[in-house]
Amino acid sequence: MSKTIIIAVGGVVAGGAVAAVLFLFVLGGGSEATAEPTPEPTPVVVEGKLGPRLELESRVFNLRPGEDSGTAYLKLATVIEFETTSEDWAWVLHGCVAEGAASPCQAEEERLLHEFAEEIGSGRTLIEDAITSIVSAKTLEEISSPEGKEHLRAEILEAVHHAIPEPHAVRVLFTDFVTQ
């Protein structure tokens, strides 16, 4: 009988030890102060290079008639760049350098852009609609100055944030901007 008691006590002690280990290490032990916070991933930014982006083709917009002008049009092509923390994008943006040897980046960048376009999905249509609404409400006078163009960029960026909060849009570029 004493063997049975020793085995039972040993089982209880072992079970308690396993429960303590689970509580402290797996479940965090209930103490928030001892758990180290997971660091936020650092966005990948390489000066002079674009990361994930939507390239919106050139379109012609009717502008709102202004006080000093009649019918006016804007031909606009837009690129919207988005933030990324992806290691794949970091590799491409840093020139696809691995272990000291450069490798071609174009195919990898095209693959990542295709994946990004699929991720955005119908968000692209929401963005195009927002741009149409914003641009068609402007007059030629409002967008002709450098300040007007910057204001237009800011409005489009805000509309993109509203339409698709994630991934985070970081920059709006105009690759074609012709008024008539």
N, C-alpha and C positions, 0 to 999 in steps of 0.2 A: 504494500500500500504506500509506503514512503516513496517508492520509485514513481508511482502515479502522481503523487503530490509534487515531486520535484519536476516532472515533465510538465505538469499543468502550470506551475509557477514559471518555469522557463518559457512556455508558450505565451503566457500573459506578458512577461517582460519583453520578449521578442516582438509581440504584436504592438505593445506600447512604443517600442523603439521605432518600428516601421511607421506608426501613426505620427510620431514626433518628426521624423525625417520628412514625411509627406507634407505635414503642416508647415514646417519651417522652410523647406527648400522648393517644393513644388507649388504650394498655395501661397507662398510669400509670408507666412507666419502672422498675417494680420497687421503687420507694422509697415506703414507707408514710408516711414523715415529710413528704414534699412534698404528698401528696394531702390536701385538706381534707375532713374528714368531712361527710357529708350531715346537716344538722341534723334532729332529730326534729320531726315536725309538732306544733304546739301544739294541745292539746285546746281545743275551743270551749266556753266556759262563759259564760253570761249569767245573772246573778243574777235569780232570780224566774221563770225560764223553763226548761221541760223540753226536752231534746234528743231524740234517738232513744229510743224507749221501747216496752215491751210493756205493754199495759193488760189485766190479767187480770180477767175478770168476777167479780162477787161469787159466792162459793160457800160452802156450809155444810159445816163439818168436824165430825166427832165428836171430842171431846177425850178423852184418857185419863182415866179416873176418878181423882180425887185422894183423899187421906186424909179431907178434910173435905167432899167433895162427891161426889155420885153422877154421873149422866149429865150431861154439859155439851156445849154446842155453841159453835162460833165461826163467825159469818158474816164472811167476809173478802174484800175486793177489794184487789188489789195492783197497783201500777205499778212497773215496774223500768226505771230510766233507764240508758242506756249512753253511754259516752264516744264522741265523734266529733271528727274533724279535718277534716270535709268543709266545703268552701267553700259548698256549697249550704245546709247546715245553719247555718253562720255567718250567711249572708244572711238566712235565716228568723228566727233567734234575735235578730238585731239589728233586726228590724222590717221586713225586705224593703226597705231604703232603698238606692236606686241612683241615683247622680248627683244627690243632693239631693231626689229626689221619692219619696215613700212610695208603695208599691204593695200591693195586697192579698196577704196571706200565706197565708190559709187553704188555698187550692187547692194551693199549693206545699208546705205542710207536710203535707197529706194525701197528696200524691204521694210525698214522702220517707218518710212513715210506712208507706205501702204497700210501697215498695222495701225498707224495713228489715224489715218482716214477712216478705217473701220471702227476704231474706238470712238471717234467723234460721231460717226453715223449721221443721224438726222439732225444733229446739232449744226451741221453745215448749212442746212436749209434755214434753220432759225437765225443763224448769223447773216446769211444773205438777205433774209427778210428784214432784219433789223437795219442793215446797211441801206437797203432801199428806202425804208421809212425815214432814216436820218438824212440821207443825201437829198431826197426829193423834197424835204422841208426847208432846204437851204436856198438862199439866193446867190447869184453870181458874186455879189459884193461881199457876202459873208465868207466865202471860201477862197477869194482871190488873193488875199494877203497871206504871208507866212504864218501870222498869228491865227488866221482863219483855218488854215490847213492843220495846224497843231490842235486847235479846238475840235476840228472834225475827227482827228485821230483819237483824241481823248473821249469823245462821245461814242465812237465806234468801240473802243476798248471797254468802256463802261457797259455798253449794250451786250458785248460778248460775255463779260462777267455775269451779267444778268441771265443771258440765254443758257449758258453752260458754265456753271461755277467751277467745275473740275473737268479737265485740267485747267490750270490757271493761265489765262492769256497774259503775256507780258509786254507785247509790243505790236503796234500796227504800222505797217509800211505801205506806202503808195508807190507802186512800180509803174503806173501809168496814170497821169493826171492832166487831162487836156480839157479846157473849157472852150465853149463856142457860144 
